[in-house]
Each structure stands twice: as structure tokens, then as C-alpha cells.
Amino acid sequence: MCLGIPGRIVAITHADRLMAMAEVSGVRREVNVAPVAGNDLEALVGQWALIHVGFAMALIDEEEAAKTLQALQDLGEAQETLEQMASSAEALA
């Protein structure tokens, strides 16, 4: 299964190589925007994209980005709860 993480494209870093800086949960990373690039790369700045293994795979709107980020946060919290429950069960055994 592939998982794309929402990130906002904040700058074009190397137009010839179709590279941009994306902010993903407060962390900035350089990504390849070839899959979403149109004629005007600067038009990507400020847009949200699903980022997967260093590529902006699809453009999404801000609402979809927020929903996806919330779902990922909820999954992380659920995983922490399951791990705590497993630790408690092992301690009782």
C-alpha cells in the first residue's frame, strides 16, 4: 500500500529539474513535481499535494489535505494506544 502525505509547495527550487520545496507537517523537503507540473511551475507554489517517496503525486485542495492530516494523526494516536495496551497486558502476564 502506498501512502501519500499532504504537503504544501512553498517554492520552486530548480525549475529545470522540476524540483520544489514542500512543507510536510512543519518539515521542509525538496520534492520532484514532474507528476503535477504544468506549463507554469510557479502556479504550484501555495498548492497542496500528496507527497510520496520524494514526488508530488497529485494536487489536492486544502480541505482534503486537512482531513488526510487529521486521519494520519488519529492513526498515530490509535497505534500508541494499542502499544500501551499490549505493554500493560504483557506486564500482567
Helices and strands as residue ranges (DSSP letters): E 5-14, G 15-17, E 19-24, E 27-32, G 34-36, G 41-44, E 48-52, E 55-60, H 62-92
